[in-house]
Amino acid sequence: MEVVRINRDNFQFDKPVPQYWAFVVKPGIPQPITALLGEGEDFEGRHFKFYQNQLRSSLEDKASYDLYWKQIADATKDSKRIFLSADGLYHLLNPVTLKNPTTSNYVLDETELVRIATGRDLLNKKVALQATTLAILGNPDFTMSRKTGDLQSTKKTLNLNEVIAADGTRSGFSMLPGTLKEIDLITTRASSRGITVQRLESKDANELKIKALRSPGILHIATHGEFDTRSTVDSYLRSKLILAGAADDQPFTLDDYERFEDGFLTAYEVSQLDLAKTKLVVLSACETGLGEVQSGEGVWGLQRAFQLAGAQGVMGSLWKISDEATVTYMDTFYKSLLGGASSQQSYLAAMNETRKVFPHPYYWGAFVLNGYN
């Protein structure tokens, strides 16, 4: 199913109106089924904010299913699995969190949803990558000094836009005790399966260490994430992972930017990484699935940047995640993945298991998996 966002602009004096269409291809049907999903500013404005607010407040949402999924459910009736190529706001909501008011089931219970970048992904056979190595980052020392030998880079060039994007975000980053527990659990599971593990934590959870990685089979990053909605610079600079040294309160001059890493790994920097043989990147951090939505072009942010760097699949979050619930989620995900299940099967298992402890979709539905492998 391809979701397409267009601007209806048929009349000279009309203000363009956004429309969302679904094009559904099903076995045995000679042409696509088309459905108008919704239109107007409220569809991607007021109504979408209602969906977000109900999630953040852990309240029951009885309206969003009919708005954002019922037309799709009708068009894909009797389909057990849907490959979704999203557009517009469908990049920013997770359909599996929508509750069917008729059955009282979530979409997660009724349909297996697989996110792909484009329908071409189903035609292009990818080489199956074997994950024999795991690079895992967590529990960064945010307050460490950035002006240390470990973070000094002789190859870095000054990017004034990056300096502007990072301005005013130097303090207030809380420690994440759950990330240490999380990487301990994952390390134990991976080691027991004979997978070589490279751990980056505390002062080693920094930009230089990540930039030195060369296509680990799996890359897992557990830290704070951020998408700066206030800045006007390029969206690949507004999306960032927060690493060791980011909360250092010592002054940082333009000369320092040329000599040292600042503790913020932007999506632009991510796109320059060497991940050509990386099977999966897991971003266990807040809002790593966000970015600037471009109609027909996806979301310009961290997830897309990791795919540009070569990763076959990327999992990120659409909202601020619970530290405690994420430990349960990730432990289940890796138990399944390292046990031989696919990324998609492990993704479903993680949501279903987390639901048993944290029933509201705010806790189990934040993550989206992009890439079919």
PyMOL commands that set and color helices and strands:
alter all, ss='L'
color gray80, all
select helices_A, chain A and resi 41-44+46-56+64-68+70-75+88-91+95-97+107-110+119-122+149-151+160-166+177-192+207-211+235-238+254-259+267-270+302-308+323-337+343-357+361-364
alter helices_A, ss='H'
color red, helices_A
select strands_A, chain A and resi 2-8+17-24+33-39+81-84+112-115+133-140+196-202+218-222+224-227+239-242+264-266+280-284+291-294+298-301+313-317+367-370
alter strands_A, ss='S'
color yellow, strands_A
deselect
rebuild
show_as cartoon
